Amino acid sequence: MSAVVEITGLRNPCRQLNTYQAGLMSAVMDRDDDGNLVLKAGIMGVVLAGGEVRRDDPIYVDLPLGPHERLQSI
């Protein structure tokens, strides 16, 4: 059985990332040309169907019907 996860929004990356590798938190944050914060990681999701997930498994994305909107931070 495949796992199914519905992405529900963005969240700020957690500083605990630095416990895995020093500097990882700063690596997932950036600024755009206007100086706005750009987060490169951190999403929230709901598991709709559980299943085994292994390294190198393919990921399939089903986009909802448009119009598409930028995710908002939760």
N, C-alpha and C positions, 0 to 999 in steps of 0.2 A: 504494500500500500504506500502511496506517495503522501507526503505531508503537504498540507495546504495552509498558507498563511495569508491573511488579508491585512495589508498595510493600512494603518488608520491615521498616522500622522508622524510628524518629526519630533524628536526630543534632543536635548543637548547631550553631546557625548559626555560620559562620566569621567571624572579625574582618576578613577580607579584604573583607567587604561594605562597610566604610567607605572602601575605595579607589574604589568606584563612586559613593558619595555619603556625605558626612560625616553621622554620626548614624544611619545605617541599621541598624547593629548594635543600638543601644538601641531602635530602633523595632520590632524583631521579638522583644523580650523584655518581659515584664510580670510582675506578681505578682498572685496571687489574693487573696481576702479573708483567707485564713489565712497569707499571706506566702510561699506556695510559688511557685517560679519557674514561669512559663508561657512556653514557647517558641512563637512564632507562625510559625516557619519552620524548615526543615531536616529533610529526609526522605532516606532511603536507598531505592534501588530497583534492580531488575534489569531490563534491557531484554530482553524475551522476543521481540520482533520489531521490527526497525529499520524506519524509514520517515521520510519528510519531515514535519517539523513546522514550521508557519508561524504567525506572529502571527495571532490571531483564529480559529484552528482551534478547532472545538468539542472539548470534553473529555467523554468518557463514563466513568462509574464503574460497575464491576461489583463490588458488595459480596459477600464470601463468605457462605455460609449462617451464621446465628447459632449460638450467641450471640456477639455482637461484644465484643471486648476492646480496651481502650486500648492503643495502640502503646507500646512500651518503648524507651528510649534504647539505642542500640548503642554 
